Amino acid sequence: MSQSKCGVVAVVGRPNVGKSTLMNGLIGEHLSITSSKPQTTRHRVLGVMTQPVKDVPTQFIFVDTPGFQTKHSNALNKTMNRAVLTALADVNVILWVVEQGKVGHADLKVLELCPKEVPVVAVVNKLDQLNDKNLVLPFLQKLGEMRNFAAIVPLSAQAGKNLDALKEVVSGLLPEQPFFYEEDTLTDRPEKFLAAERIREKLFRLVGDELPYTCTVVIDRFVIEEGRRVIHASILVDRQSHKAMIIGKGGEKLKRIASEARQDMERLFDGRVHLETWVKVRSGWADNASLLQSLGYE
């Protein structure tokens, strides 16, 4: 069999272009959390996929990054932007994700951050949302004039269309070298981190647009007892009114958030989970750099 290929692939773009959905589709696992709200991804999330491409053993190490922020400048946003820049520092390939038909100032700002010496693949996402397919080719040609891309790949991450073509393109750009991780590795993140992310995803999905992004999740206890994971989690919010919003009438909203998060964890961890959640007010957490660090923000 051929020499194996292995490399790090950064997935970058402005908020809400579908980076996390793309990475999940590529690795075939719901690893990076998704929602329609911007800033759902706040951390660098690494997803590993090992499979042969054209009979060549290949290990893709995808790095999902937060959307690069150009509008806000609090400590949380600065931390997220730092995560993007760190991810670009030592990679073999960059996937610059844009929406079909839309390239604005925020997209170009991200493209400017991509080092010239690293091959960049322009990934044109959300093709399934386009009514007039005649608009695709002119848009791809316009992109081609912006930079000397290694490739331009139109696809739909949500519908899973053309993902294999992207894997083939990326594989061709990876160096020949031994795998960095065991073949069955999915991520370098611990279960504790993945548990917090599952709760945060349900918060964003179930509380709706009225919930400000200034809420986060802290795992207070994570142990394995009698063959099941016992997890105690705190949801931190900025104000008392946000706390009431999450708990809901008679505690129904919080019960649903916890129940759906627990079911997702059981699927991901392949075992039983006992989850208890509390909502606590901690004002100003998103603009406190040292507190962010203690909460696990890099």
C-alpha positions in Angstrom: 0.0 0.0 0.0 1.1 3.6 -0.6 2.9 5.8 2.0 0.3 7.3 4.3 -0.7 10.9 4.2 -1.5 13.1 7.2 -1.9 16.8 7.9 -3.7 19.6 9.7 -6.6 21.3 7.9 -7.9 24.6 9.3 -11.6 25.4 8.6 -12.0 29.2 8.6 -14.6 31.8 7.6 -16.8 34.6 9.0 -19.6 33.6 11.5 -22.5 31.5 10.2 -21.1 30.2 6.9 -21.4 26.6 8.0 -17.9 25.7 9.2 -19.0 23.4 12.0 -21.6 21.7 9.8 -18.9 21.2 7.2 -16.4 19.6 9.6 -19.1 17.3 11.1 -20.0 16.2 7.6 -16.4 15.5 6.7 -15.7 13.4 9.8 -19.1 11.8 9.8 -19.8 12.6 13.4 -21.7 15.4 15.2 -18.6 16.7 17.0 -18.7 20.5 16.6 -21.9 22.0 17.9 -24.1 23.9 15.5 -27.0 26.4 15.6 -28.4 29.2 13.5 -27.0 31.7 16.0 -23.7 33.4 15.2 -20.8 32.7 17.6 -22.0 29.2 18.4 -18.4 27.9 18.0 -16.2 29.6 20.5 -13.3 27.2 20.8 -10.8 25.5 18.5 -12.3 22.0 18.0 -10.2 19.3 16.5 -11.8 16.5 14.5 -9.8 13.5 13.2 -10.9 11.3 10.3 -8.8 8.4 9.1 -9.7 6.7 5.9 -8.2 5.7 2.6 -8.5 8.1 -0.3 -7.8 6.4 -3.7 -6.2 3.5 -1.8 -3.9 5.9 0.1 -4.2 5.7 3.9 -5.0 9.3 4.9 -5.5 11.0 8.2 -7.3 14.4 8.1 -6.9 16.5 11.2 -9.6 19.2 10.8 -9.5 22.3 13.1 -12.9 24.0 13.3 -12.5 27.6 14.4 -14.8 30.3 15.7 -16.1 32.8 13.1 -13.7 35.7 12.8 -15.2 38.7 14.6 -14.9 42.2 13.0 -17.7 44.0 14.9 -17.3 43.3 18.6 -14.2 43.8 20.7 -15.0 42.4 24.2 -12.6 39.9 25.8 -14.6 36.9 24.5 -14.4 38.1 20.9 -10.7 38.8 21.2 -10.2 35.3 22.6 -12.2 33.8 19.7 -10.2 35.7 17.1 -6.9 34.6 18.8 -8.2 31.0 18.4 -8.5 31.6 14.6 -5.0 33.1 14.3 -3.5 30.3 16.3 -5.2 27.7 14.1 -3.7 29.3 11.0 -0.2 29.3 12.4 0.9 25.7 11.7 -1.4 24.0 9.2 -1.0 22.2 5.9 -4.2 23.3 4.2 -6.8 26.0 4.8 -10.5 25.7 3.9 -11.8 29.2 3.5 -15.6 28.8 3.7 -18.0 31.2 2.1 -21.7 31.2 1.2 -22.7 30.8 -2.4 -23.1 34.3 -4.0 -21.9 36.2 -0.9 -18.4 37.5 -0.4 -18.3 40.6 1.8 -15.8 42.6 3.9 -15.9 40.0 6.8 -15.1 37.1 4.3 -12.2 39.0 2.8 -10.8 39.9 6.2 -10.5 36.2 7.0 -8.9 35.5 3.6 -6.3 38.2 4.3 -5.3 36.2 7.5 -4.4 33.1 5.5 -0.6 32.8 5.1 0.4 33.0 1.4 2.6 29.9 1.7 -0.3 27.6 2.7 -2.6 26.2 0.0 -6.1 27.6 0.4 -9.2 25.8 -0.9 -12.2 28.1 -1.4 -15.2 26.1 -0.2 -18.5 27.5 -1.6 -21.2 26.3 0.9 -25.0 26.3 1.0 -25.4 25.4 -2.7 -28.7 23.7 -1.8 -30.2 27.1 -0.9 -29.6 28.6 -4.4 -32.7 28.7 -6.6 -30.9 29.8 -9.9 -28.1 27.3 -10.6 -26.9 29.6 -13.5 -25.4 31.9 -10.9 -22.9 29.3 -9.7 -20.3 29.5 -12.5 -20.0 33.4 -12.6 -19.6 33.4 -8.8 -16.8 30.7 -9.0 -15.1 32.7 -11.7 -15.2 35.8 -9.6 -13.7 33.9 -6.7 -10.9 32.6 -8.9 -9.8 36.2 -9.6 -9.4 37.0 -5.9 -6.5 34.7 -5.1 -4.5 31.8 -6.6 -6.6 29.1 -4.8 -5.4 25.5 -4.7 -9.0 24.6 -5.7 -12.5 26.0 -5.6 -15.1 23.4 -4.4 -18.9 24.1 -4.4 -20.9 22.0 -2.0 -23.7 21.7 0.5 -22.4 20.7 4.0 -26.0 20.4 5.3 -27.1 18.1 2.5 -23.8 16.2 2.4 -23.3 17.0 -1.3 -19.8 17.0 -2.8 -18.0 16.3 0.4 -16.1 13.4 -1.1 -14.8 15.7 -3.8 -13.5 18.1 -1.2 -11.8 15.2 0.7 -10.1 14.2 -2.5 -8.8 17.7 -3.2 -7.5 18.1 0.4 -5.9 14.7 0.4 -3.9 15.7 -2.7 -2.5 18.7 -0.7 -1.5 16.7 2.4 2.2 15.6 2.9 3.3 12.0 3.0 4.0 11.2 6.6 2.9 8.9 9.4 -0.4 9.4 11.3 -0.3 11.8 14.3 -3.2 10.0 16.0 -4.5 6.4 16.5 -6.8 5.5 13.7 -9.9 5.4 15.9 -9.3 8.9 17.4 -12.1 11.4 16.9 -10.9 14.4 18.8 -8.2 15.7 21.2 -10.9 17.2 23.4 -11.8 15.5 26.7 -15.3 14.2 27.4 -15.8 17.0 29.9 -15.4 19.7 27.2 -17.7 17.8 24.8 -20.4 17.5 27.5 -20.3 21.3 28.1 -20.6 21.9 24.4 -23.7 19.7 24.1 -25.5 21.7 26.8 -24.5 25.0 25.1 -25.8 23.8 21.7 -29.2 23.0 23.3 -29.2 26.4 24.9 -28.7 28.1 21.6 -31.2 26.0 19.8 -34.0 25.9 22.3 -34.0 29.3 24.0 -34.2 31.1 20.7 -33.0 34.5 19.5 -33.9 36.3 22.7 -31.0 34.6 24.5 -27.9 36.8 24.3 -24.7 35.0 23.4 -23.3 35.9 26.9 -24.0 32.5 28.4 -21.6 29.7 28.9 -21.5 26.2 30.5 -19.1 25.0 33.2 -18.8 21.3 34.2 -18.6 21.3 38.0 -18.4 17.5 38.4 -17.7 14.7 35.9 -17.2 11.2 37.3 -18.0 7.6 36.2 -20.0 5.8 38.9 -21.6 2.3 38.5 -21.0 2.3 34.8 -22.5 5.7 34.0 -21.2 9.2 33.7 -22.5 11.5 36.4 -22.3 15.2 35.3 -23.1 18.3 37.2 -23.2 21.5 35.1 -23.7 25.2 35.7 -25.0 27.5 33.0 -23.6 31.0 33.6 -25.5 34.0 32.5 -25.0 37.8 32.7 -28.3 38.8 34.2 -31.2 37.6 36.4 -33.6 38.0 33.5 -31.5 35.6 31.4 -31.7 33.0 34.2 -35.5 33.1 34.1 -35.5 32.8 30.3 -33.4 29.6 30.5 -35.3 28.0 33.4 -38.7 28.7 31.8 -42.2 28.4 33.3 -42.2 25.7 36.0 -38.6 24.8 35.0 -39.8 23.2 31.7 -37.2 24.9 29.4 -34.3 23.9 31.6 -35.6 20.3 31.8 -35.8 20.1 28.0 -32.3 21.5 27.5 -30.9 19.0 30.0 -32.9 16.1 28.6 -31.9 16.7 25.0 -28.2 17.3 26.0 -28.1 14.1 28.0 -29.5 12.1 25.0 -26.8 13.6 22.8 -24.1 12.8 25.3 -25.3 9.2 25.6 -25.0 8.8 21.8 -21.6 10.4 21.7 -20.1 8.6 24.7 -21.9 5.4 23.9 -23.1 4.9 27.5 -25.5 6.1 30.2 -25.4 9.6 31.5 -26.9 11.2 34.6 -27.0 15.0 34.1 -27.9 17.7 36.6 -27.9 21.4 35.6 -28.1 24.7 37.4 -28.4 28.3 36.1 -26.2 30.9 37.9 -25.8 34.7 37.3 -22.2 35.8 36.9 -22.2 39.4 35.5 -19.6 40.5 33.1 -18.0 37.1 32.5 -17.6 37.7 28.8 -15.4 40.7 29.3 -13.2 39.4 32.0 -10.0 37.9 30.5 -8.8 36.1 33.6 -12.2 34.6 34.2 -12.5 33.5 30.6 -9.2 31.7 31.0 -10.5 29.9 34.2 -13.6 28.9 32.2 -11.4 27.1 29.6 -11.2 29.8 26.9 -7.8 29.7 25.3 
